[in-house]
Amino acid sequence: MTEHSGLAAQFLAAARWVREQGFSRVFVDNLFSATELMAKGLLIWLPDRSVMGSKTHRSIKVRFNALRRCDGTTTSMAGSSTS
């Protein structure tokens, strides 16, 4: 999890910088990457070993949304399960 949170912090710092430069698409991409890394860092603590080897955005999104449905996390904190 430390590795994922460290990388997420780097993507957040990059997002902050590119936002200041006015690069909105790069900002969104970096913000998405940071969010996904934070979600994966959280999911690693669960007993689902498939998260460790997950290489796709969809697999992380599906697992995080399943967690959201179980613990009451709001939709604003997790992507819509319909996209």
C-alpha positions in Angstrom: 0.0 0.0 0.0 2.9 2.4 0.7 4.1 2.1 -2.9 0.6 2.9 -4.2 0.1 5.8 -1.9 3.5 7.2 -2.8 2.8 7.0 -6.5 -0.7 8.5 -5.9 1.0 11.4 -4.2 3.3 11.9 -7.2 0.3 11.9 -9.6 -1.5 14.4 -7.4 1.5 16.7 -7.4 1.8 16.4 -11.2 -1.9 17.1 -11.5 -1.6 20.2 -9.3 1.3 21.4 -11.5 -0.4 20.8 -14.9 -3.6 22.4 -13.6 -1.5 25.6 -12.9 -0.1 25.4 -16.4 -3.7 25.2 -17.8 -3.4 21.6 -19.2 -6.9 20.4 -18.3 -6.7 17.0 -20.1 -3.4 16.1 -18.6 -4.7 17.3 -15.2 -7.7 15.0 -15.4 -5.6 12.1 -16.6 -3.2 12.5 -13.6 -6.0 12.9 -11.2 -7.6 9.7 -12.5 -4.3 7.8 -12.1 -3.9 9.1 -8.5 -7.5 8.1 -7.6 -7.1 4.6 -9.1 -3.8 4.1 -7.2 -5.5 5.1 -4.0 -8.4 2.7 -4.7 -6.0 -0.1 -5.5 -4.0 0.6 -2.3 -7.2 0.3 -0.3 -8.3 -2.9 -2.1 -4.9 -4.6 -1.4 -5.9 -4.8 2.3 -8.9 -7.0 1.3 -8.7 -10.8 1.1 -9.0 -10.7 -2.7 -5.6 -11.8 -4.1 -6.7 -11.0 -7.7 -6.3 -7.3 -6.9 -2.5 -7.7 -6.6 -2.1 -8.8 -10.2 -4.7 -6.6 -11.6 -3.5 -4.7 -14.7 -6.7 -3.1 -16.0 -8.6 0.0 -15.0 -11.9 -1.9 -15.2 -11.0 -4.6 -12.7 -10.0 -2.0 -10.1 -13.2 0.0 -10.8 -15.4 -3.1 -10.5 -13.8 -4.2 -7.2 -14.0 -0.7 -5.7 -17.6 -0.3 -6.7 -18.4 -3.7 -5.1 -16.7 -2.4 -1.9 -18.7 0.8 -2.2 -22.0 -1.1 -2.3 -21.0 -3.1 0.8 -19.8 -0.3 3.0 -22.0 2.6 1.9 -19.3 4.7 0.2 -21.1 7.4 -1.8 -21.2 7.4 -5.6 -19.2 10.7 -5.5 -16.3 8.8 -4.0 -16.5 5.9 -6.4 -17.2 5.7 -10.1 -20.6 4.9 -11.3 -21.0 1.2 -11.8 -22.8 1.8 -15.1 -19.9 3.3 -17.0 
